[in-house]
């Protein structure tokens, strides 16, 4: 495996080829906030909380660090005014389902009218059930703004006993609603 | 059918087809594109066949069904060769007249000829009609010459000769060099150079490789790719086969949306007939090169037009874009190197091979070469498909080719690039249409949709329409796009209902900029464009909605009322007959009035009101209603408003 050198927040770090920026940053004690990421699961790149600014050969761009693989001589900035703005806006858009992140970014109210109050559609439960449990009992129904979490009735019998995705749930939909249905 | 085993066989076949055809023989062509079929061109074709039989002209006259001619607003189109007489809007009943007058007596049927809007002058030849005269039709021209179901028609005009040339005279490097030299950029929206894509795919040391035609054209009002695939599918196949040879692929896919049944049918026939001739399948033209094509039918998701989502769909997964930052030309379909381009881009390839990169480069602007097909729709006199060299100004397209705005209305804006594009106001009409100039102006080329809007179009409502479309067509995977569109739609809905708040415009701008930066795929990154560009050019309209609860264009239903002006009313009663909610009735003075309680503001009365009267007016709802709009019993209200 080839070793790659890059700079994250001014710190020179070494990484193995194929690793993502997020993995390398965490190994080196550099914090990048995430929402839809879990170490047990394949990165999905959907929440965009982990956006970082990269520059290579003078070209700057914003990328999701959980899916961007490290490159030689990459310079990464994990925080800036622009990135902060994006993260705060995402928290506002998900208001009030992500209280921990809201506190972290000092967001105490949202300029938007929330439509979901318990689910931020991060998809952790869907991916856990598919990748770890290999059951696919939870899935995304609909597309666009109609997207929601649903259970496959024929497979959800097991959910009553499993409940493993409960620990991952950010907004509490699974715990509050489905949990009460199945308890 | 004989199997062709060498370029020589192909040439012999071509010569034998051409020798049986007399270029001076009368040939009646009936457009059978989707637009003309909807106008009844199928019946016209049948009627022609019967009439020609009846008058015993079968020996002297050919009859041919062809692909889309492009002048779809005036269909069904009939073109009679060799004189190229063009008849517009013909009906079944006109066929006997055309046959006995034009074909037998060589006289014109005046009522079906094109009449100039201004001078009223009649134009006989199709090439002299302004709609066609100012175009440069390279890709679309052949549509009018061939029957899309007959491969012989395509071979007769030199079809598949580019394959013979590439397979036997060029090596792969020459081919890629030629395409790179021509600087053919992707016509699907991204504008990425095709030659570079080919080279990347080719250089990845992984096999098998794939090539894909993206025919998942989903922009509202756009149908360029549809017409190409329906009217000349062999041209696309030929381009794809050449591309497959260049990148070293042996398997290709054509992803066609299922909403295009005719395109599917014609492509299927094209693939079968090409295979029978040995132009597809094993050992193409005896060269030793094998290539197969599979059609994949799309299930109606707009987002599947995004390249990685399309590949997911072909693999049998949900059509959602992939988050990885790896080009599909390196890791695409089943993680193999895949070269994907849209229909129009592939269709350009045989022309570049036949005529050379220098010829291609001679058309267009510095960084955008060749021609581009636009579907010119909306408030425009000549609706249809136009093909122009890159760099043609919007003004030329709208006024010279499109013939301007109907009903002497004023031009307001033109929307380019579909839902992800933007609107351009009148003072930007002189910018040259190419990839870079449009992006600079805050819109984009997209796949070539061009929607013209007149003064009666509300720009806030336009933005709201596109955002609503995108909100339901986004895959919903990433938060900026899904939640951003949800909130944008919510804000725009409130503005168009007159309950927008101060600060909404700024919030929309901030949200839009965030979506551009943070969304996962190109759909999300470009989704706020309709909002941002309308705010940029028509901020005053947003302000009128928010600050005064007024819709300047008179479109937003919650902010307007319809009213019949008693002085202008002819008492014809057309509005009463056409009102779907029976909201219009006569009062005791025989004047028609609209009952505002049951009026749903559909605008039917306005569209049926005779032009000389124009008695229906749109008023700002927040202005006191006219006295005669109120129920007569409501004396108190009447008194208040009359003072």
Interface residues (C-beta under 8 A of the other chain):
Chain A: X43 X44 X45 X46 X47 X48 X51 X62 X63 X64 X67 X68 X69 X82 X85 X86 X89 X90 X93 X94 X111 X112 X113 X115 X120 X121 X140 X142 X143 X144 X145 X146 X147
Chain B: X301 X303 X323 X324 X325 X470 X471 X472 X473 X474 X475 X476 X477 X478 X479 X480 X482 X483 X484 X485 X486 X487 X489 X490 X507 X510 X511 X514 X517 X518 X519 X520
